[in-house]
Amino acid sequence: MARSTRTFLILSSALLIPTAAFAQTAPATAEQIEALKQSVANAQMNADNAWMLICAALVLLMTGPGLALFYGGLVRRKNILGTMMQSFAMMGLITIVWAICGYSLAFSPGNAFVGGLHNLFLRGVGVAPNPTYAPTIPEQTFMVYQLMFAIITPALITGAFAERMKFSAMAVFLTLWSIIVYSPMAHMVWGVGGLLNAAGGAVPSLDFAGGTVVHITSGVSALVAAIYLGKRLGYPHTAMPPHSLVLSFIGACMLWVGWFGFNAGSALSSGPLATSAFVNTHFAAATAALGWVIAEWLHSGKPTALGAISGAVAGLVAITPASGFVQPFSALAIGLVAGFFCFFMVFKVKAKFSYDDSLDAFGVHGAGGTLGALLTGLFATRLINPIFGAGAPTGAMDGNWGQILHQAAGVGIAWGISIVGTLILLFLVDKTIGLRVSPEHESEGLDLSQHGEEGYEFNA
């Protein structure tokens, strides 16, 4: 027998043996098929749950240490601990409020404006999924992920009244603000039956990760608070430069990294939509940093580290509502426009109207969030997220020009709720316990006057 013939017979036998064995195997039973389906479902849940827990931790990283360092480095040395304590206080206080009533008011079934009381004290919020919001993760995971958004939003406001609000007043004001302003806004945009919910609301407004819910509400409220409290002693005639841009630089980098959890995590799964939001987040931050630096270079002749990190944050803010709806080059455009626009708001508009937004919470978050929400209506595409149904256009460039009007309506409602709610709460707190520290305490600094300690002890 020729060698080639023997080789053919050997290979044929090798191939026929498993085929014969397979032919003798009994068909899978219904129980086995069901078990396989359950195994696949469990694998998906475990993967999505792991991703969402990581994202929750990343969003918490944005508040502490990210925002605490970013804001802390921007104030004067005598106020660093007082400023960082405000962010840290939100991590504790808002967690308690969220567990008691915040989550229920945001995501429990209610009306078009606010959720109900079904989930007070987290009643019914267990380890089983809530298919209404996230069918592949435990509801407790969804709840704690949303909690991290509720924590950072009021913390952002502290940048506007830095160096002049009493710690007690801050704690009461922002705790009430999270109940009166944040939770209803979260329900309107993300809650089932909410007025602005893109999937069935009366005014479907696109907000993937919090452009209106987080950045417009916090930024506009920050502006109201800054105007209500008045300027810091000596502002704008006394120079008040950041005491440590190194700390702010580190904080900004942590914010950039944490923002991947903020935006990509809002997909609520570890699928392709999370990838799209992740890429868009990074691209927008990069071009916004470039836009701000170019504008600053032309304005003052030098590119600064403060300008670069401020621009990056502006881009992250602007892409937040669009991150799960647009393509990468749209994200680049949104970031670039945001860098120039937020620079203009900080350097031109603030100077013209002479309000003391200490750390530019409104100039970056209020202005950037508003811009991002409107540009979402322009660039959103069904190729990324067919939220209005298969084949239905999403944004203006996709063929749905009416979406820009819906975005503008969402922006207007967010502005209105923020202005009215913040003014009422500031007035109530001011008339009860007082908002502002005394001139003597302001001159001494918040570290000593509010906490009895200093951030730096050079004689130790």
C-alpha positions in Angstrom: 0.0 0.0 0.0 1.3 3.4 -0.9 2.3 5.8 1.8 -0.3 8.3 0.7 -3.1 5.8 0.8 -2.1 4.7 4.3 -2.1 8.3 5.5 -5.5 8.9 4.0 -7.0 5.9 5.8 -5.4 6.9 9.1 -6.8 10.5 8.9 -10.2 9.2 7.8 -10.4 6.9 10.8 -9.4 9.7 13.2 -12.1 11.9 11.8 -14.8 9.1 11.8 -14.2 8.0 15.4 -15.5 11.3 17.1 -18.2 11.5 14.5 -19.5 8.0 15.4 -19.2 8.8 19.1 -21.2 12.0 18.6 -23.8 10.1 16.6 -24.3 7.8 19.6 -24.8 10.7 22.0 -28.5 11.2 23.1 -30.2 14.5 22.2 -30.0 17.2 24.9 -33.0 17.1 27.2 -35.2 20.2 27.9 -33.7 20.3 31.4 -30.1 20.4 30.0 -31.0 23.1 27.5 -32.6 25.2 30.3 -29.6 24.7 32.5 -27.3 25.9 29.7 -29.5 29.0 29.2 -29.3 29.7 32.9 -25.5 29.2 32.9 -25.2 31.7 30.1 -27.5 34.2 31.9 -25.5 33.8 35.1 -22.2 34.4 33.2 -23.6 37.6 31.7 -24.9 38.8 35.1 -21.6 38.1 36.8 -19.7 40.0 34.0 -22.1 43.0 34.0 -22.2 43.1 37.8 -18.4 43.1 38.1 -18.2 45.9 35.6 -20.8 48.0 37.3 -19.2 47.6 40.8 -15.9 48.7 39.3 -17.7 51.7 37.7 -19.4 52.6 41.0 -15.9 52.7 42.7 -14.6 54.8 39.9 -17.4 57.4 40.3 -16.8 57.5 44.0 -13.1 58.1 43.2 -14.2 61.2 41.4 -15.4 62.8 44.6 -12.7 61.6 46.9 -9.9 62.0 46.2 -10.5 63.4 42.7 -12.7 66.4 43.3 -11.4 66.9 46.8 -7.8 67.3 45.5 -8.9 69.3 42.4 -10.8 71.9 44.5 -8.5 71.7 47.4 -5.5 72.7 45.4 -7.3 75.7 43.9 -8.1 77.5 47.1 -5.7 79.3 49.4 -3.7 77.3 51.8 -5.8 78.3 54.8 -8.9 76.7 53.3 -7.7 73.4 51.9 -9.0 71.1 54.7 -12.3 73.0 54.8 -12.7 72.6 51.1 -11.8 68.9 51.0 -14.1 68.3 54.0 -17.0 69.5 52.0 -16.5 66.8 49.4 -15.9 64.2 52.1 -19.0 65.2 53.9 -21.1 64.5 50.8 -19.7 61.0 50.7 -21.2 60.3 54.1 -24.3 62.5 54.3 -25.7 61.8 50.8 -25.2 58.0 51.3 -27.5 58.2 54.4 -30.1 60.3 52.6 -30.0 58.1 49.5 -30.7 55.0 51.6 -33.6 56.7 53.5 -35.4 58.4 50.7 -33.2 59.6 47.8 -33.2 56.4 45.8 -37.0 56.0 46.2 -37.7 59.6 45.1 -35.5 59.1 42.1 -36.3 55.6 40.8 -39.4 54.3 42.6 -42.6 54.5 40.5 -44.3 57.9 40.9 -45.5 60.7 38.6 -43.8 62.6 35.8 -41.9 64.8 38.3 -40.8 62.7 41.2 -40.7 59.1 42.3 -42.8 57.5 45.0 -42.2 56.2 48.4 -42.2 52.5 47.6 -38.4 52.1 48.2 -38.1 54.2 51.4 -35.3 52.8 53.5 -34.3 50.6 50.5 -37.4 48.5 51.0 -37.5 45.9 48.2 -34.1 46.8 46.9 -32.3 43.4 47.0 -29.9 41.3 45.0 -32.4 40.4 42.4 -32.4 42.5 39.2 -35.0 45.2 38.6 -35.8 44.6 34.9 -37.2 48.1 34.5 -33.8 49.6 34.9 -31.0 47.0 34.6 -32.1 43.4 34.0 -28.6 41.9 34.2 -27.3 43.3 37.5 -28.7 43.2 41.1 -30.9 46.2 42.0 -28.5 46.9 44.9 -25.7 47.3 42.4 -27.9 49.7 40.3 -28.8 51.6 43.5 -25.2 52.0 44.7 -24.0 53.0 41.3 -26.6 55.8 41.1 -25.7 56.8 44.7 -22.2 57.8 43.5 -23.8 60.2 41.1 -25.9 61.6 43.9 -22.8 62.1 46.0 -20.7 64.0 43.5 -23.4 66.3 42.2 -23.8 68.5 45.3 -20.1 68.3 45.9 -19.6 70.1 42.6 -21.6 73.0 43.9 -19.1 73.6 46.7 -16.6 75.1 44.2 -18.8 78.2 43.8 -19.0 79.2 47.5 -15.5 78.0 48.4 -13.8 79.8 51.3 -16.8 81.5 52.7 -19.7 79.2 53.7 -20.1 77.7 57.2 -19.6 74.0 57.3 -22.9 73.5 59.2 -24.8 75.5 56.6 -23.1 73.6 53.8 -24.1 70.3 55.3 -27.8 71.3 55.8 -28.1 73.1 52.4 -26.6 70.4 50.3 -28.5 67.6 52.1 -31.8 69.3 51.5 -30.7 70.1 47.9 -30.1 66.5 47.1 -33.7 65.7 48.1 -35.5 68.7 46.6 -33.5 69.3 43.4 -31.4 66.2 42.6 -33.8 63.3 43.2 -36.7 64.8 41.2 -34.4 65.8 38.3 -33.0 62.2 38.3 -36.5 60.8 38.2 -37.6 63.1 35.4 -34.7 62.1 33.2 -34.0 58.5 34.1 -37.0 57.3 36.1 -39.7 55.3 34.4 -42.6 57.7 33.6 -40.4 60.7 34.0 -41.2 63.9 32.1 -37.9 64.0 30.3 -37.2 60.3 30.0 -36.0 59.5 26.5 -37.8 56.2 26.5 -41.4 57.3 26.8 -41.4 60.7 28.5 -43.7 63.5 27.4 -40.6 65.5 26.4 -37.9 62.9 25.5 -34.6 64.4 26.3 -31.3 62.6 25.7 -29.0 62.5 28.7 -26.9 59.3 28.8 -24.9 60.0 32.0 -26.0 63.2 33.6 -25.5 66.4 31.5 -28.8 67.8 32.9 -29.1 65.7 36.0 -25.6 66.3 37.3 -23.9 69.2 35.6 -26.6 71.6 34.8 -28.3 71.3 38.2 -25.0 71.6 40.1 -23.5 74.3 37.8 -26.6 76.5 37.8 -27.1 76.0 41.6 -23.5 77.0 42.0 -24.1 80.3 40.2 -27.1 81.0 42.4 -25.2 80.3 45.5 -22.2 82.4 44.5 -24.5 85.4 43.8 -26.6 84.9 46.9 -23.5 84.7 49.3 -21.7 87.6 47.6 -18.0 87.9 46.9 -15.1 86.8 49.1 -13.4 89.5 51.1 -11.1 91.3 48.8 -12.4 89.8 45.6 -11.5 90.7 42.8 -8.9 93.2 43.9 -6.9 90.9 46.1 -5.0 88.1 44.3 -6.2 84.7 45.3 -4.1 82.2 43.3 -4.3 78.4 43.8 -2.0 77.4 46.6 -1.1 74.0 45.0 -1.6 73.3 41.3 0.2 70.0 41.9 -2.8 68.8 44.0 -5.2 70.1 41.5 -3.3 68.4 38.6 -3.5 65.1 40.4 -7.1 65.6 41.2 -7.9 66.4 37.6 -6.2 63.2 36.4 -8.2 61.2 38.8 -11.4 62.9 37.6 -10.5 61.9 34.0 -9.9 58.3 34.9 -13.0 58.1 37.2 -15.1 59.6 34.4 -14.9 56.3 32.5 -17.0 54.8 35.2 -19.3 57.8 35.1 -20.0 57.6 31.4 -19.2 54.1 30.3 -20.9 52.7 33.4 -24.1 54.4 32.4 -24.6 51.7 29.8 -25.4 49.5 32.8 -23.7 46.5 31.2 -20.3 45.6 29.8 -21.4 45.5 26.2 -20.6 47.6 23.1 -22.4 50.7 24.3 -20.0 50.9 27.2 -17.1 50.8 24.8 -18.6 53.6 22.8 -19.2 55.8 25.8 -15.6 55.0 27.1 -14.0 56.1 23.8 -16.1 59.2 23.5 -15.3 60.3 27.0 -11.6 60.1 26.4 -11.7 61.8 23.0 -13.7 64.7 24.2 -11.5 65.3 27.2 -8.4 65.4 24.9 -9.8 68.0 22.4 -11.3 70.1 25.1 -7.9 70.4 26.9 -6.5 71.4 23.5 -9.2 74.0 22.9 -8.8 75.6 26.2 -5.0 75.7 26.0 -5.2 77.3 22.5 -7.7 79.9 23.6 -5.6 80.7 26.7 -2.4 80.8 24.7 -3.9 83.4 22.3 -5.4 85.3 25.3 -2.5 85.6 27.6 0.5 84.3 25.6 1.2 81.2 27.7 -0.4 77.7 28.0 -0.9 76.9 31.7 -1.3 73.7 33.6 -4.5 75.1 35.2 -5.9 75.8 31.8 -5.1 72.3 30.5 -6.8 70.5 33.4 -9.8 72.9 33.4 -10.2 72.3 29.7 -10.1 68.5 30.1 -12.8 68.7 32.8 -14.9 70.9 30.6 -14.7 68.3 27.8 -15.7 65.6 30.2 -18.7 67.6 31.3 -19.8 68.4 27.8 -19.6 64.8 26.5 -21.4 63.3 29.5 -25.0 63.6 28.0 -23.8 62.6 24.6 -21.3 59.8 25.5 -23.7 56.9 24.7 -25.3 58.5 21.6 -22.6 59.9 19.3 -19.7 58.6 17.2 -16.0 59.3 18.1 -15.4 62.2 15.7 -18.6 63.9 17.0 -17.1 63.5 20.5 -13.9 65.2 19.3 -16.0 68.1 18.0 -18.0 68.4 21.2 -14.8 68.5 23.3 -13.1 71.1 21.1 -16.1 73.4 21.2 -16.5 72.9 25.0 -12.8 73.9 25.5 -13.3 77.2 23.8 -16.7 77.9 25.1 -16.0 77.2 28.8 -12.8 79.3 28.5 -15.0 82.2 27.3 -17.4 81.7 30.1 -14.7 81.7 32.8 -12.5 84.5 31.4 -15.0 86.8 29.8 -18.5 86.3 31.1 -17.5 86.0 34.8 -15.3 89.1 34.5 -18.1 91.1 32.8 -20.8 90.3 35.4 -18.3 90.2 38.3 -19.8 87.3 40.2 -17.5 85.3 42.5 -17.8 81.7 41.3 -14.7 80.8 43.3 -13.6 77.6 41.4 -15.6 78.1 38.3 -18.3 75.5 39.0 -20.8 77.3 36.8 -18.3 78.2 34.1 -17.3 74.6 33.6 -20.3 72.5 34.8 -23.2 74.8 34.2 -22.0 76.1 30.9 -20.4 72.9 29.7 -23.4 70.8 30.7 -25.8 73.1 28.9 -23.6 73.1 25.8 -23.2 69.3 25.9 -27.0 68.7 26.2 -27.7 70.9 23.2 -24.9 69.3 21.1 -26.3 65.9 22.0 -29.4 66.7 20.1 -27.3 67.7 17.1 -24.9 64.7 16.9 -26.8 61.8 18.4 -27.2 58.9 16.0 -29.2 55.6 15.8 -26.0 53.9 14.7 -24.8 54.1 18.3 -28.0 54.0 20.2 -31.4 53.5 18.5 -33.2 54.6 21.6 -36.3 55.7 19.7 -36.6 52.3 18.0 -34.9 50.5 15.2 -34.6 52.7 12.1 -35.9 55.8 13.9 -33.6 58.8 13.8 -32.1 60.0 17.1 -30.5 63.4 16.6 -30.7 66.3 14.2 -27.9 65.1 11.9 -29.6 61.8 12.0 -32.8 63.4 10.6 -34.6 64.2 13.9 -34.3 68.0 14.1 -37.0 68.2 16.6 -34.7 66.6 19.1 -32.9 69.9 19.6 -36.1 71.4 20.8 -36.5 68.5 23.3 -32.9 69.0 24.5 -33.6 72.8 24.9 -36.7 72.0 26.9 -34.8 69.6 29.2 -32.1 72.3 29.7 -34.7 74.9 30.5 -36.4 72.7 33.1 -33.1 71.8 34.7 -32.2 75.5 34.9 -35.6 76.4 36.3 -35.7 73.7 39.0 -32.1 74.5 40.0 -32.7 78.3 40.3 -35.9 78.1 42.2 -35.0 75.1 44.5 -31.6 76.6 45.3 -32.9 80.0 46.1 -35.6 78.7 48.5 -33.1 76.4 50.3 -30.4 79.1 50.6 -33.0 81.5 52.0 -34.3 79.0 54.6 -30.8 78.0 55.8 -29.7 81.6 55.9 -32.7 82.7 58.0 -32.3 79.8 60.4 -28.6 79.0 61.1 -26.9 81.5 58.7 -24.9 80.7 55.6 -21.7 82.7 55.7 -18.8 82.7 58.1 -18.0 85.9 59.9 -15.4 88.3 58.3 -13.0 87.4 61.0 -13.4 83.6 60.4 -13.1 84.2 56.6 -9.8 86.0 57.1 -8.6 83.3 59.5 -9.5 80.6 57.0 -12.0 77.7 57.1 -9.5 75.2 58.3 -9.0 76.8 61.7 -12.4 78.6 62.1 -14.6 75.6 61.1 -12.4 72.6 62.0 -9.8 73.7 64.4 -6.9 72.3 62.4 -4.6 73.2 59.6 -3.8 71.4 56.4 -0.1 72.1 56.6 2.0 72.2 59.9 5.4 73.4 59.0 6.6 73.5 62.6 5.9 69.9 63.4 
